[in-house]
Amino acid sequence: TYTVLKGTWSIGWSEKFDETKLLALTPGSFNTEPAGVARFVATPDGEAIVQITGIGPTKADYVDVAHAPKKK
């Protein structure tokens, strides 16, 4: 579950980013989704604060590994 606290958090579902599929969530909005669904996000206002909650275990599988966080 995503709860938007500040800014605009835009989310879409697909294995490829498609701006036309974005759903804009503004402060106070929330969204739930099932596990195992490919998704992408954007923050068109430059910054968003989002609370993400769920029931574990959890992990992130990146469709494009170039977008995965770099290990230090």
C-alpha positions, 0 to 999 in steps of 0.5 A: 500500500502506498500513501502519498504524504507530500508531492505527486507520486505517479505510478503505472503498471507495465514492464516498460515506462509509459507516461500515458499509463501514469496514475497521479496520486496526490497527498492523502491518496493511497493505492494497493496492488498485488505482489508480482506486478511490474510497475514504474513510478515518476515524481513530476513535481520533482519530489514526493514523500510516500509511506509504503507498507505491506506484509513481508517477505518482500523484495524488488526485482528490477526489469531493467537492472540498469535502474537497480540501486548500485551496490557500494 
